[in-house]
Each structure stands twice: as C-alpha cells, then as structure tokens.
Amino acid sequence: MDTRRISNVRKTVSSSSPNECEGCGSTLAIKAENFRDLYTGPLYTHRMTGEPACPGRCLRLDDLEPCPNECSMRWVRDVIQTLKNKGAAVDRFTKDNRPVEEP
C-alpha cells in the first residue's frame, strides 16, 4: 500500500481553510473509485443493499464498520477500514514526510 497517497489526501483535507471556519459544517466528498487501488481483495458482482442479509451499513453515515457480505460494495467498506487504520500511521509523520520523533 502506498502510504504517501494517503498522506497526500490527508494533507489536502487538513489544509483546506474553509473547513476551519467556525460554524462552517461543510464536508468533503471524494469518489470511492479514487481509492480502488488500495483494495486487493475479491470483487463481487451482486449488490445486496436492501436484501434481508444486508446489515444496511452503507445507508448509515455514522456506521463505518466493515461489511460481512459478499456484496459488490464491500470493497468500499474495506477501503474505509484501510484508511482508518493507516491514518494513525500517517499522523506520525511531519509535513515533509519525516517520522515524528517519539518523546
């Protein structure tokens, strides 16, 4: 996995000054397809949204947990986990990509 790409995305998001304005409440939308190269698992063809076995995680904005089903959108949930898990590692680097020294 290319952590430099994640680092660049995080820098772009964190340096965007409009989101730092008090009361702004804006969000950032990035197409999931832009992160497809971060996923190396199986791709499924059937979308299970709305089916009895579907836990409905894709329909809840506050639910970022992985999907247990063989659904065509499962890869997106797995990429979210990758970004969440790698985000902590990226935070340990300075703006010029040098590791932060531990105290």
N, C-alpha and C positions, 0 to 999 in steps of 0.2 A: 504494500500500500504506500502511496506517495503522500507522506505527511506534509510535504511542502504545499501541496494543493489545498489541504485542509487549513493549513496555516494562513495561506493567502486569502481564503474565503473568510476566515475569522477576522483577519486584519481589515478586510473590506467592510465587514459588518460592524466591527467595533469602532472604526474610524469615521463612520458616517454621522456627521454632526447633527442632522435633523432629528435623529433618534435620541439625541441627548437633550433636547429641548423639554423643559418641564411641561407636562400635560399633553405632549405630542401624541402618544399612543399609537404611532404608526408601526407597521410590520414590514418585513422583508419577504418577498416571495421569490423562490428560486425553483425552477422546474426540476423535479426529481430526476428526470432524464440526464441532467447535467452531472449527476453523481453515479451514473450507471457503472462507470469503470471501477468504482470502489467495491462492487459486488462481484463475487466469483462463484457463488452457489448456483443451484439449479434454478432454471426459469420455468415457470408453469404457465399454461395457456388459458386455463379456466379461471374466470373471476368469480369469487364466491360471495361477494358483497350481497347481503340480504338473505342469504340461504340460512337454514336452521343451524348449521355447524359454524357459521360465521360469528365471532365474538363482537363484531361491529367496531373494532378499534379504529379503522380508517374513517369512521364517521364522527369520532370524538376528538376534538382538537387537543384536549388535555391528556390523551392516552398515547404515549409514545412507546409502549411495550411491544415486543416482537409478536408476530402473528404465528400461531401454531399450525395453520392450514397450508395445504398445497395450492395456494391462490396466486393468480398472476400478479398481484400487487404485493406479495410477501417480500420481494426483494427490496421494496421501498422501506418497509419496516426494519429489515436487516441493516440497510444503509444508515437509518436513523440511529440504530444501536452502535454502529461503527463510529459515527460522528460523535455521539455522546461519550463513548469510551476513549476515543483518541483525542477529544477536546481537552481533557485533563493533561494529556501528554504534551499537546501543543502549547498549553499555557505555561509550561516550564521553560519556554524559550523567550529570549528577548526579541525586540523588534528587528534586530539584524541577524536573527536565527542562531544566536549563540545560546547554549544552555544556561539557564539561571543557576547561579551557584547556591547550593544549599547552605543555610546558616550553621 
